[in-house]
């Protein structure tokens, strides 16, 4: 998908399966060119589901960030169909009242404990 197609696309449809071979090559190329960068981050399904469950959420935007300890991390936010960050949304309380909830801004993802070497297709398995 080209940049122009992305800008005019249904945002929920952005992204595609690129296959293990191309994925491994892209990761290896990055790691070869950026040996001091964090190799990977991990976010669990629970927080991703929580972000995607916000009313009107069509996807997740991931921002590069620096945490309180100076480590590179990612911050995840939900986006709506107009590419706006979901800052707040309306819900109905158990008493039937409309309430405003703050949009979810997520981090606290796991980082690698050790550096992998010799990236091959085997590490996908």
GIVENTA-V862612 format. One record per backbone hydrogen bond with DSSP energy under -1.0 kcal/mol. NH is the residue of the N-H (numbers start at 1). CO is the residue of the C=O. If there is no record, write none. Layout:
[[NH CO] [NH CO]]
This chain:
[[6 2] [7 3] [8 4] [13 10] [14 11] [23 19] [24 20] [25 21] [26 22] [27 23] [28 24] [29 25] [30 26] [31 27] [32 28] [33 29] [34 30] [37 34] [42 110] [48 44] [49 45] [50 46] [51 47] [52 48] [53 49] [54 51] [57 54] [58 79] [59 79] [61 77] [63 75] [65 73] [67 71] [70 67] [73 65] [75 63] [76 106] [77 61] [79 59] [80 84] [83 80] [86 78] [87 85] [89 101] [91 99] [93 97] [96 93] [99 91] [101 89] [103 87] [106 76] [110 42] [123 120] [124 121]]
